[in-house]
Every structure is written in structure tokens, then in C-alpha cells.
Amino acid sequence: MPIVVQLDIMLARRKVKSKDLAEHVGITEANMSLLKQGKVKGVRFDTLEKICTYLDCQPADLLVYATDPQSGVK
């Protein structure tokens, strides 16, 4: 799929632990890990909103459309 999840990059930029974000959003650490790896088929808008609020970012900072999903480049 050409949508690449860059949540791990934003977590590193903000110096936030996945565990803390998962707790704030209200999802398990396991589900946060799957989301970070891009192994989910979808994400609820309210979950995305909570992530963006906590990380002070936009959805486009987390989700990138790439024609080559392996490289993450358009």
C-alpha cells in the first residue's frame, strides 16, 4: 500500500515514548506498535486527532503517500 506511517519519526522528533502516547490516546502499547509499523488497515479519525493533539502535529506529518512504499519516497 502506498501510504507510509511515519509515527516513529514524529515520536523521535518530539522525544515522546510510544507508551506515553498509547496511554494518552487510550490504546494498548501493542496496537500503538502495530500502528507505528504500518501494519493496520485503518485508523479512526478520533484516534488520529488524539495523536496529533498530543504530538502537536498534522495528519500529513504522520501519513505519507509514496509510490514506492519501501523507500517512503514519492
Order of alpha helices (4+ residues) and beta strands (2+ residues): beta-alpha-alpha-alpha-alpha-alpha-beta
